[in-house]
Amino acid sequence: KDANGVILSRDVTLYNATCATVQQQCSQPNPDISSAVLCPACRVRGFEPRLTMRCRDCYARASVAVNNLQLQISWGRVQRFVVSLNTQVDTTMNILAHLTASFRGQRTFPLIANRPMFGTPSFRVAGLDLALGLYLDIDMGVGITLTTSVQGNVTA
């Protein structure tokens, strides 16, 4: 609260949507606007969009002043009653909208698969034929991560 008793809020989240939060709405016949935007993006493997709207330094203050109060009484009756009210409302809303998207992808390519290193020595123990082998597998992995963010700002 400030000196006038106004409750101030420094940062309020108005909306926060991710693939996890809109997942149920994606299967609905008429999803809301944010789901309609996020659902197609959520179907892309590795793509993680997030839409947030926050209000920073939001407050509303109203002051009411009573002016010109007139009361006329004549013969035991109220003849005239006049009240003037002056109202002033101050509002500050600094709305920030963020659309953040990140993409993570990874692909693995086998270079050498199941190649014997030193032949396969075999021997017999208690009537069982045993073969020992050392095999080589080499895979190459490629990964990419992209992150982008778009921010809009509305102040009223």
GIURGI-V890037 format. One record per residue. N is the residue number from 1. SS is DSSP state (alpha for helix, beta for strand, coil for the rest). OMEGA is omega in whole degrees, 0 to 359 (NA if undefined). BURIAL is I if it has 24 or more other C-alpha atoms within 12 Angstrom, else O. Layout:
# GIURGI-V890037
N_SS_OMEGA_BURIAL + N_SS_OMEGA_BURIAL
This chain:
# GIURGI-V890037
1_coil_175_O + 2_coil_184_O + 3_coil_180_O + 4_coil_180_O + 5_coil_180_O + 6_coil_178_O + 7_coil_179_O + 8_coil_177_O + 9_beta_184_O + 10_beta_183_O + 11_beta_181_O + 12_beta_176_O + 13_beta_179_O + 14_beta_184_O + 15_beta_178_O + 16_beta_183_I + 17_beta_174_I + 18_beta_177_I + 19_alpha_181_I + 20_alpha_183_O + 21_alpha_180_O + 22_alpha_186_I + 23_alpha_180_O + 24_alpha_181_O + 25_alpha_181_I + 26_alpha_181_I + 27_coil_180_O + 28_coil_181_O + 29_coil_181_O + 30_coil_180_O + 31_coil_177_O + 32_coil_189_O + 33_alpha_181_O + 34_alpha_178_I + 35_alpha_179_I + 36_alpha_178_O + 37_alpha_187_O + 38_alpha_186_I + 39_alpha_178_I + 40_alpha_179_O + 41_alpha_181_I + 42_alpha_180_I + 43_coil_179_O + 44_coil_183_O + 45_coil_178_O + 46_coil_182_O + 47_beta_185_I + 48_beta_178_I + 49_beta_177_I + 50_beta_179_I + 51_beta_179_I + 52_beta_173_I + 53_beta_181_I + 54_beta_174_I + 55_beta_183_I + 56_beta_181_O + 57_beta_180_O + 58_beta_174_I + 59_beta_172_I + 60_beta_181_O + 61_beta_177_O + 62_beta_175_O + 63_beta_181_O + 64_beta_178_O + 65_beta_177_O + 66_beta_180_O + 67_beta_171_O + 68_beta_176_O + 69_beta_181_O + 70_beta_178_O + 71_beta_179_O + 72_beta_180_O + 73_beta_181_O + 74_beta_179_O + 75_coil_174_O + 76_coil_180_O + 77_beta_175_O + 78_beta_180_O + 79_beta_183_O + 80_beta_177_O + 81_beta_183_O + 82_beta_175_O + 83_beta_174_O + 84_beta_178_O + 85_beta_174_O + 86_beta_182_O + 87_beta_176_O + 88_beta_180_O + 89_beta_175_O + 90_beta_180_O + 91_beta_173_O + 92_beta_177_O + 93_beta_178_I + 94_beta_187_I + 95_beta_178_I + 96_beta_177_I + 97_beta_180_I + 98_beta_169_I + 99_beta_182_I + 100_beta_179_I + 101_beta_175_I + 102_beta_179_I + 103_beta_177_O + 104_beta_178_O + 105_beta_178_O + 106_beta_180_O + 107_beta_180_O + 108_beta_179_O + 109_beta_176_O + 110_beta_177_O + 111_beta_178_O + 112_beta_183_O + 113_beta_171_O + 114_beta_180_O + 115_beta_179_O + 116_beta_182_O + 117_coil_186_O + 118_coil_183_O + 119_coil_178_O + 120_coil_177_O + 121_coil_179_O + 122_beta_178_O + 123_beta_185_O + 124_beta_177_O + 125_beta_177_O + 126_coil_177_O + 127_coil_179_O + 128_beta_176_O + 129_beta_179_O + 130_beta_177_O + 131_beta_177_O + 132_coil_179_O + 133_coil_176_O + 134_coil_184_O + 135_beta_183_O + 136_beta_172_O + 137_beta_176_O + 138_beta_176_O + 139_beta_175_O + 140_beta_180_O + 141_beta_177_O + 142_beta_179_O + 143_beta_179_O + 144_beta_174_O + 145_beta_178_O + 146_beta_177_O + 147_beta_178_O + 148_beta_181_O + 149_beta_176_O + 150_beta_182_O + 151_beta_174_O + 152_beta_184_O + 153_beta_177_O + 154_beta_177_O + 155_beta_179_O + 156_coil_NA_O
